[in-house]
Amino acid sequence: MDKIDFVVTWVDENDEKWKKDKQFYSKGYSKKLNDEARFREWNNLQYWFRAVEKYAPWVHRVFFVTNGQIPVWLNTKYPKLICVKHTDYIDNQYLPTFNSNAIELNIHKINQLSEHFVLFNDDTFLNKEVYPNDFFISGVPRDTGIFSPIVPLKNSIDTTVLNDVEIISSYFSTKDILKENKSKFFNFRYGKYNIKNLCVLPWKNILGFYDTHIPVSYNKSTFRTIWSLEKEKLVCTSQNKFRTKNDLNHWLMRYWQLASGKFIPRNVNFGKYYNISDDDVSNIVKEISNSRHKMICLNDNENLKDFKKAKTSINNAFQYKLSKKSQYEK
């Protein structure tokens, strides 16, 4: 079996030095694109690690990526855990950075990272048992090949996604993608979402891809390929200390894998995305308790008004389900 690593990024918003640096470097950057919800601490990272140990004991290594912050409870001596600082793999001229896009676009530069890895954020959790072939089959990433038009919304990441698609469209066309990989884009695993792929048939240019907002399976070599082709634009994003409308993000690499047919179809319901709202907390608690999906994304956002209540309810559900400490903890 090929070695599969997990990578998870994290930041401690309560770190005083980090807060001072963030305030100092934030001048001139959009507050809407970098709102406080993007950095808010939910105090449930321990459940991320517990879920990995319980549901994916086969994982080769877990790379924990931060600017140098280490939770006091983390067992840094555990052999499967590799703590990585931004300074370990990002060029010093781009540091410090508060831009998740810059952090993730350079992730392939981590020397010890395996060719096959799954990129998580700290708001994405395993929710039930997963297996290596859920993520890769014979070294090929699992994903959902579904087209979906992008509708840009104010203060969203849609402009970044448009930037990604613009690059992909300069190398691929919808017609060629479907001609060469028809069975990967019209697949029974997508159910009703196959309609989306039918709707794009009249267009030559790529209108966008459907984003599941769950951890992505990547080949490290894909990052190297894109960097060799689009280094100038990737460097521009790396230079931005906070998110901007001109950024690219790691979905560019995902779209490349889809457009080039370097993926194996996976059920569209493999994971579930929740944009947390006050009205949706009870559904999230049920999701955690009943393990409806194998992976979940719990996206914090500025529309969540009662943060403390949501945090308590969700973390109580995690604690009930994942009460046993993992070897990733002291």
C-alpha positions as CSV (number, residue, x, y, z in Angstrom):
1,M,0.0,0.0,0.0
2,D,1.3,3.5,-0.9
3,K,2.1,5.7,2.1
4,I,-0.6,8.3,2.7
5,D,0.0,11.3,4.9
6,F,-2.5,13.7,6.5
7,V,-1.7,17.5,6.6
8,V,-3.6,19.8,8.9
9,T,-3.0,23.6,9.4
10,W,-3.7,25.4,12.6
11,V,-3.3,28.8,14.2
12,D,-3.7,29.9,17.9
13,E,-5.5,33.2,17.8
14,N,-4.7,33.7,21.5
15,D,-1.0,33.8,21.0
16,E,0.0,37.4,22.0
17,K,3.0,37.7,19.6
18,W,0.9,36.3,16.8
19,K,-1.8,38.9,17.5
20,K,0.7,41.8,17.6
21,D,2.2,40.7,14.3
22,K,-1.2,40.2,12.7
23,Q,-2.3,43.7,13.7
24,F,1.0,45.2,12.4
25,Y,0.9,43.5,9.0
26,S,-2.8,43.8,8.4
27,K,-2.8,47.4,7.3
28,G,-4.1,47.8,3.8
29,Y,-5.7,44.3,3.5
30,S,-9.4,43.7,3.2
31,K,-11.0,43.0,6.6
32,K,-13.9,41.3,4.9
33,L,-11.7,38.7,3.2
34,N,-9.8,38.2,6.5
35,D,-12.6,38.5,9.1
36,E,-12.0,37.3,12.7
37,A,-14.1,34.1,12.1
38,R,-11.2,32.8,9.9
39,F,-9.0,32.8,13.0
40,R,-11.4,32.1,15.8
41,E,-10.4,29.3,18.2
42,W,-12.9,26.5,18.8
43,N,-10.8,24.5,21.2
44,N,-11.6,21.2,19.5
45,L,-8.3,20.4,17.8
46,Q,-7.9,17.4,20.2
47,Y,-11.0,15.8,18.7
48,W,-9.4,16.1,15.2
49,F,-6.5,14.0,16.4
50,R,-8.8,11.6,18.3
51,A,-10.8,11.1,15.1
52,V,-7.7,10.4,13.1
53,E,-6.5,7.7,15.5
54,K,-9.9,6.1,15.8
55,Y,-11.1,6.3,12.2
56,A,-7.8,6.2,10.2
57,P,-5.2,4.2,12.3
58,W,-3.5,3.3,9.0
59,V,-2.3,6.8,8.2
60,H,1.4,7.0,7.7
61,R,2.1,10.3,9.3
62,V,0.3,13.5,10.4
63,F,1.9,16.8,9.5
64,F,0.8,19.5,11.9
65,V,1.5,22.9,10.3
66,T,1.7,26.1,12.3
67,N,3.7,29.3,12.6
68,G,5.5,27.6,15.5
69,Q,2.6,27.3,17.9
70,I,2.2,24.0,19.7
71,P,-0.8,23.2,22.0
72,V,0.4,22.4,25.5
73,W,-1.5,19.0,25.4
74,L,0.1,17.8,22.1
75,N,2.4,14.8,22.3
76,T,5.2,16.0,20.0
77,K,7.2,12.8,20.8
78,Y,4.6,10.6,19.1
79,P,6.4,9.0,16.0
80,K,3.4,9.5,13.7
81,L,3.3,13.3,14.4
82,I,5.5,15.7,12.5
83,C,5.3,19.3,13.7
84,V,6.1,21.7,10.8
85,K,6.8,25.5,11.2
86,H,6.1,27.9,8.3
87,T,9.8,28.7,8.4
88,D,10.6,25.0,7.6
89,Y,9.1,25.2,4.1
90,I,8.0,28.7,3.2
91,D,10.6,31.2,1.9
92,N,11.6,33.7,4.6
93,Q,10.8,36.7,2.4
94,Y,7.1,35.7,2.6
95,L,7.0,35.4,6.4
96,P,5.3,36.0,8.6
97,T,2.1,35.0,6.8
98,F,-1.5,35.0,7.9
99,N,-2.7,33.9,4.4
100,S,-4.0,30.4,4.4
101,N,-3.6,30.4,0.6
102,A,0.1,31.0,0.8
103,I,0.5,28.4,3.5
104,E,-1.3,25.7,1.5
105,L,0.1,26.5,-1.9
106,N,3.6,25.9,-0.7
107,I,2.8,22.7,1.2
108,H,4.6,20.4,-1.2
109,K,7.9,21.9,-0.1
110,I,7.8,20.0,3.1
111,N,10.6,17.6,2.5
112,Q,9.3,14.6,4.5
113,L,5.8,14.8,3.0
114,S,4.8,11.7,1.0
115,E,3.8,11.8,-2.7
116,H,0.2,10.9,-1.6
117,F,-1.4,13.2,1.1
118,V,-4.7,14.5,2.2
119,L,-4.9,18.3,3.0
120,F,-7.1,19.2,5.9
121,N,-8.0,22.4,7.7
122,D,-8.6,22.4,11.4
123,D,-12.4,22.7,10.8
124,T,-12.5,19.5,8.8
125,F,-13.0,16.3,10.7
126,L,-13.1,12.5,10.1
127,N,-16.6,11.5,11.2
128,K,-16.5,7.7,10.8
129,E,-14.2,4.9,9.7
130,V,-12.2,5.7,6.5
131,Y,-9.8,3.5,4.5
132,P,-6.9,4.2,2.2
133,N,-8.9,3.5,-0.9
134,D,-11.3,6.3,0.2
135,F,-8.5,8.7,-0.7
136,F,-6.3,6.9,-3.2
137,I,-6.5,3.9,-5.5
138,S,-3.1,2.8,-6.9
139,G,-1.7,6.2,-6.1
140,V,-4.5,8.1,-7.9
141,P,-6.6,10.6,-5.9
142,R,-10.3,10.0,-5.2
143,D,-12.5,13.0,-6.0
144,T,-15.8,14.1,-7.6
145,G,-15.6,15.4,-11.2
146,I,-18.5,17.7,-11.3
147,F,-18.7,21.0,-13.2
148,S,-20.5,24.0,-11.6
149,P,-20.7,27.6,-12.7
150,I,-19.1,30.1,-10.4
151,V,-21.4,32.9,-9.2
152,P,-19.1,35.5,-7.5
153,L,-20.5,36.9,-4.3
154,K,-19.2,40.0,-2.4
155,N,-16.5,39.3,0.2
156,S,-16.4,35.6,-0.6
157,I,-13.5,33.4,-2.0
158,D,-15.3,33.2,-5.3
159,T,-12.9,35.7,-6.9
160,T,-10.0,33.4,-5.9
161,V,-11.8,30.4,-7.4
162,L,-12.3,32.4,-10.6
163,N,-8.5,33.0,-10.7
164,D,-7.9,29.3,-10.3
165,V,-10.4,28.5,-13.1
166,E,-8.9,31.1,-15.4
167,I,-5.5,29.3,-15.2
168,I,-7.1,25.9,-15.8
169,S,-9.0,27.2,-18.8
170,S,-5.7,28.3,-20.4
171,Y,-4.7,24.6,-20.5
172,F,-7.9,22.7,-20.9
173,S,-11.4,23.0,-22.4
174,T,-14.7,21.5,-21.2
175,K,-15.0,19.6,-24.5
176,D,-11.6,18.0,-24.3
177,I,-12.0,17.1,-20.6
178,L,-15.3,15.3,-21.2
179,K,-14.1,13.7,-24.4
180,E,-11.0,12.1,-22.7
181,N,-12.6,11.3,-19.3
182,K,-16.3,10.8,-20.0
183,S,-16.8,8.0,-17.5
184,K,-15.1,10.1,-14.7
185,F,-17.5,13.0,-15.2
186,F,-20.7,11.1,-16.0
187,N,-20.7,8.6,-13.1
188,F,-23.4,6.9,-11.0
189,R,-21.6,8.0,-7.8
190,Y,-22.6,11.6,-8.5
191,G,-26.4,10.9,-8.6
192,K,-28.4,14.0,-9.5
193,Y,-25.2,16.1,-9.9
194,N,-24.6,14.5,-13.3
195,I,-27.1,17.1,-14.5
196,K,-24.6,19.8,-13.8
197,N,-22.2,18.1,-16.2
198,L,-24.9,17.9,-18.9
199,C,-25.6,21.6,-18.5
200,V,-22.0,22.6,-19.4
201,L,-21.9,20.7,-22.7
202,P,-22.7,23.8,-24.9
203,W,-19.7,25.7,-23.5
204,K,-16.1,25.3,-24.6
205,N,-14.7,27.3,-21.7
206,I,-14.7,25.9,-18.2
207,L,-17.4,27.5,-16.1
208,G,-16.1,26.2,-12.8
209,F,-16.0,23.0,-10.7
210,Y,-18.2,21.8,-7.9
211,D,-16.4,22.3,-4.6
212,T,-17.3,19.8,-1.8
213,H,-15.4,21.8,0.8
214,I,-13.9,18.7,2.4
215,P,-10.2,17.5,2.7
216,V,-8.6,17.0,-0.7
217,S,-6.4,14.0,-1.8
218,Y,-3.3,15.3,-3.6
219,N,-0.3,14.0,-5.4
220,K,2.7,16.1,-4.4
221,S,3.9,16.0,-8.0
222,T,0.7,18.0,-9.0
223,F,1.9,20.9,-6.9
224,R,5.4,20.7,-8.6
225,T,3.8,20.7,-12.0
226,I,1.7,23.8,-11.4
227,W,4.6,25.6,-9.8
228,S,6.7,24.9,-12.9
229,L,4.0,26.3,-15.1
230,E,2.6,29.2,-13.1
231,K,5.4,30.2,-10.7
232,E,5.0,33.9,-11.1
233,K,1.3,33.9,-10.1
234,L,1.9,31.5,-7.2
235,V,4.7,33.7,-6.0
236,C,2.3,36.7,-6.0
237,T,-0.1,34.9,-3.7
238,S,2.8,33.8,-1.5
239,Q,3.8,37.4,-1.1
240,N,0.4,38.4,0.2
241,K,0.4,38.3,4.0
242,F,-3.4,38.1,4.1
243,R,-6.0,37.0,1.6
244,T,-6.6,39.2,-1.4
245,K,-8.9,39.1,-4.4
246,N,-5.9,38.4,-6.6
247,D,-5.0,35.2,-4.8
248,L,-4.9,31.6,-6.0
249,N,-5.6,28.8,-3.6
250,H,-4.8,25.0,-3.4
251,W,-8.0,24.2,-5.3
252,L,-6.0,25.2,-8.4
253,M,-4.2,21.9,-7.9
254,R,-7.4,20.0,-7.3
255,Y,-8.9,21.4,-10.5
256,W,-5.7,20.4,-12.4
257,Q,-6.1,16.8,-11.2
258,L,-9.8,16.9,-12.3
259,A,-9.1,18.5,-15.7
260,S,-6.3,16.1,-16.5
261,G,-8.3,13.1,-15.5
262,K,-5.9,12.2,-12.7
263,F,-8.6,11.1,-10.2
264,I,-10.9,8.2,-9.5
265,P,-14.6,9.1,-9.0
266,R,-15.9,9.0,-5.4
267,N,-19.4,9.3,-4.0
268,V,-20.5,12.9,-3.9
269,N,-22.0,12.3,-0.4
270,F,-18.6,11.1,1.0
271,G,-18.4,14.3,3.0
272,K,-20.7,17.1,4.2
273,Y,-20.1,20.9,4.4
274,Y,-21.7,23.0,7.1
275,N,-21.5,26.8,7.0
276,I,-22.3,27.1,10.7
277,S,-25.3,29.2,11.6
278,D,-27.3,29.6,14.8
279,D,-30.1,27.6,13.3
280,D,-27.9,24.8,12.0
281,V,-26.1,23.8,15.2
282,S,-28.6,21.1,16.1
283,N,-28.1,19.5,12.7
284,I,-24.4,19.5,13.2
285,V,-24.7,17.9,16.6
286,K,-26.8,15.2,15.0
287,E,-24.2,14.8,12.2
288,I,-21.5,14.2,14.8
289,S,-23.6,11.9,16.9
290,N,-24.9,9.8,14.1
291,S,-21.9,9.8,11.7
292,R,-24.0,10.4,8.6
293,H,-20.9,11.2,6.5
294,K,-17.3,10.1,6.6
295,M,-15.9,13.6,6.7
296,I,-17.4,17.0,7.7
297,C,-16.4,20.6,7.4
298,L,-17.6,23.0,10.1
299,N,-17.0,26.4,8.6
300,D,-17.0,29.3,11.0
301,N,-18.2,32.6,9.5
302,E,-19.3,36.1,10.5
303,N,-23.0,35.2,10.3
304,L,-22.7,33.0,13.4
305,K,-24.0,35.3,16.1
306,D,-24.0,33.1,19.3
307,F,-20.5,31.7,18.9
308,K,-20.2,30.6,22.6
309,K,-23.4,28.6,22.4
310,A,-22.5,26.9,19.2
311,K,-19.0,26.1,20.4
312,T,-20.3,24.5,23.6
313,S,-22.9,22.4,21.8
314,I,-20.6,21.1,19.1
315,N,-17.7,20.4,21.4
316,N,-20.0,18.6,23.8
317,A,-21.0,16.3,20.9
318,F,-17.4,15.7,20.1
319,Q,-16.5,14.9,23.7
320,Y,-19.4,12.4,24.0
321,K,-18.3,10.7,20.8
322,L,-14.5,11.0,21.2
323,S,-13.9,11.0,24.9
324,K,-10.8,8.8,24.9
325,K,-7.5,10.5,24.6
326,S,-5.3,9.7,21.6
327,Q,-1.6,9.0,21.4
328,Y,-1.3,12.4,19.8
329,E,-2.0,13.9,23.3
330,K,0.1,13.9,26.4
